[in-house]
Structures are given as C-alpha cells and as structure tokens.
Amino acid sequence: MRSRGQHIELGDVTPHNIKQLKRLNQVVFPVSYNDKFYKDVLEVGELAKLAYYNDIVVGAVCCRVDQTEDSRRLYIMTLGCLAPYRRLRIGTVMLNHVLKICEEDGNFDNVFLHVQINNEGAIRFYQKFGFEIIETKKHYYKRIEPADAHVLQKTFGRGITIERPINNQEQQEDMS
Ligand SMILES: CC(C)(COP(=O)(O)OP(=O)(O)OC[C@H]1O[C@@H](n2cnc3c(N)ncnc32)[C@H](O)[C@@H]1OP(=O)(O)O)[C@@H](O)C(=O)NCCC(=O)NCCS
C-alpha cells in the first residue's frame, strides 16, 4: 500500500528475521512469548507476517488455526506495531491480510483474539472491522494488571467482506 510517500508492505517470517519479530513483540506486548511460540510461527506460512514501513520492520502479526470437532477458527495471537508508527494504517494492512486469508479459505467460522480490558485503542481498532466483545475472561493474564481479557470475535456468515475502517465522512454519508 502506498500513499503520501508512505510504503507499507508485508513480508515473510523466516529464520533470518525471526529475531526481529521477537524484539518487536518484546517492545509492543506486555506478555512475553516462549521459544515454542517462535518455533510454531516459522511453520504457519502466511499466518505470520512482518510489516515494513518504508523498508523498516515496524509491526508483525502471528496467527494460528484453532480447530476442534465443532469449529474451525483463526486465532490472532499477536498483532501489533511500534508506538511511533501507529495510526498510519499498518494495523489495517495486517488485519486485512488476516481477513483475506479467511475469505480465501472460506472454511473458518470466525476469527478471534484476546485483548487486555484496558486496551481501549485495540478494542476500537478491532470494532472498526466488525469484531465484537463476546466474553470477558477473569484472571486471563498471569503477570500483568489488569489481568482480565476481552475475547473479540468476528463471525463469518454469509460470505466475508474485507472492510476498511469507516471514517467520519463515510459514516455521515451512510446516514444521509
Ligand atoms: C491496535 C493496533 C495494532 C492498531 O494499529 P494501527 O496501525 O495504529 O491501526 P490503524 O492505523 O490501521 O487504525 C485503523 C483505525 O482503527 C482505529 N484505531 C486504531 N487505533 C486506535 C486508537 N488508539 N484509538 C481509537 N481508535 C483507534 C481508528 O479508527 C483507525 O483509523 P483512523 O486512524 O483513520 O482514525 C496498535 O495500536 C498496536 O499495535 N497496539 C499495541 C498492540 C496491541 O494491543 N494489539 C492488539 C492485541 S493483538
């Protein structure tokens, strides 16, 4: 995606750049992820991506498939970008990538994630894309406060639509 001289693109996670992913997640998230997390990330293909802003790694998304007898869901384990690069649509590019995978696959019931209850920015971000709080889990996190997490979920019913965040102008146009 290129606009106003800004260039955002996604790239694969490989053994050569996995340390950049680790470093980024350490800075962006209050939770630390173990070696198994990173070992698994190297196996998930398109479900893990680094985000580049003008060729610099500034964000990453890591997902996994959550399959049970009853359902097939996509779980967003981490999706984040460095604080100085927020509100530049980097999160949007990463989330649209995830939603596109769901659309192309066509067999996911929903996509979901956990978010700390005080993370209002992330909640607003996901709500823009049609995610809803379906549950709040008490004491979900072991080492951070607040320890409670919302489960945000976007359900796929009659076909998936990749949505862009609605800006105020579009909202007003919709209402007129
Ligand atoms: C949540 C996060 C990924 C959003 O990424 P981002 O690149 O800043 O998001 P975008 O620029 O694509 O935002 C798209 C829209 O989402 C909404 N949004 C994003 N951040 C928001 C915030 N802090 N407050 C309110 N709305 C927000 C806005 O509507 C925004 O559009 P606008 O900037 O035109 O108003 C980013 O804040 C982040 O990395 N947070 C820390 C990690 C995290 O908490 N991840 C979520 C759990 S996995």
The ligand as an ORCA input file, in Angstrom:
! r2SCAN-3c Opt
* xyz 0 1
  C      -4.129     -1.947     17.846
  C      -3.025     -1.563     16.841
  C      -2.493     -2.814     16.197
  C      -3.636     -0.656     15.764
  O      -2.660     -0.457     14.754
  P      -2.548      0.899     13.921
  O      -1.582      0.665     12.822
  O      -2.294      2.035     14.814
  O      -4.042      0.988     13.354
  P      -4.554      1.761     12.039
  O      -3.721      2.956     11.777
  O      -4.653      0.762     10.940
  O      -6.007      2.180     12.548
  C      -7.188      1.949     11.799
  C      -8.353      2.539     12.547
  O      -8.555      1.837     13.789
  C      -8.981      2.776     14.794
  N      -7.943      2.903     15.817
  C      -6.674      2.465     15.772
  N      -6.022      2.774     16.911
  C      -6.907      3.433     17.679
  C      -6.834      4.035     18.968
  N      -5.688      4.007     19.704
  N      -7.931      4.643     19.468
  C      -9.083      4.684     18.773
  N      -9.215      4.139     17.525
  C      -8.139      3.515     17.001
  C      -9.137      4.117     14.081
  O     -10.452      4.194     13.601
  C      -8.162      3.982     12.940
  O      -8.475      4.817     11.841
  P      -8.043      6.397     11.893
  O      -6.595      6.450     12.309
  O      -8.290      6.854     10.497
  O      -8.937      7.035     12.924
  C      -1.893     -0.753     17.545
  O      -2.463      0.248     18.371
  C      -0.980     -1.595     18.402
  O      -0.003     -2.149     17.923
  N      -1.275     -1.717     19.709
  C      -0.438     -2.491     20.626
  C      -0.576     -3.983     20.387
  C      -1.982     -4.448     20.679
  O      -2.586     -4.065     21.673
  N      -2.527     -5.336     19.811
  C      -3.869     -5.836     19.978
  C      -3.918     -7.169     20.600
  S      -3.367     -8.431     19.483
*
